[in-house]
Structure formats: C-alpha cells, structure tokens
C-alpha cells in the first residue's frame, strides 16, 4: 500500500468520513478509498469540475485562490481541499460527524498529504 493510500484509508476509517479520494487537476484518480457504490473515475471528474467552478466564483468575488470548500447536503458534506499544485482531496463527511474536527485534522495534515501526491 502506498503512503498516500495509507493516509486516505486512515481518513476513510474515521467514523465521520464516508470516503476519501485524491485526484489530479485533470480529473484522474491518484488514490481512492470511496464506497464500492461510487465510481472513482466519475467522482474525480465531477470533483475537478466543481472545484474549477467554485474557484472561478472565488475569483469573480475577489476572494483569491481557493484553498478549501465545504458543500453541505442532506447526506453529509463534501470537503474539497487543494493539495499544492496539481491535486485535490475530496472527503465525504457523514451527516452526524464533527465537521470542525475533521477540517482541523485536514488542515493540520494537509502539507503531509500534499507531499505524498
């Protein structure tokens, strides 16, 4: 198991995380620990499209480069995090999880994740 896959597996094992994936800016899966019902390639393609759209919005409203985005839904939250140049982390948070703690952990370990991509 690669170091990146090990980190993603550890994230996905948290009770407040339903899945995790890292994809390239081109929408290619770098590593994934997503539920079996999800197609990692489709998730990566849509994640990159969403990230680009949110980044464009951030620029339009003059908020600068996008570091992270949290999108809430009835089934939990999706967290998109820029991992340096060329990679994006997607976390699927459970609806009853502690999103604040999860975001803290991601911010704390972000540089390590970025170095692994």
Secondary structure, 3 states (H helix, E strand, C coil): CCHHHHHHHHHHCCCCEEEEEEEECCCCEEEEECCCCCCHHHHHHHHHHHHHHHHHHHHHCCCCCCCEEEEEECCEEEEEEECCCCEEEEEEECCCCCHHHHHHHHHHHHHHHHHHC
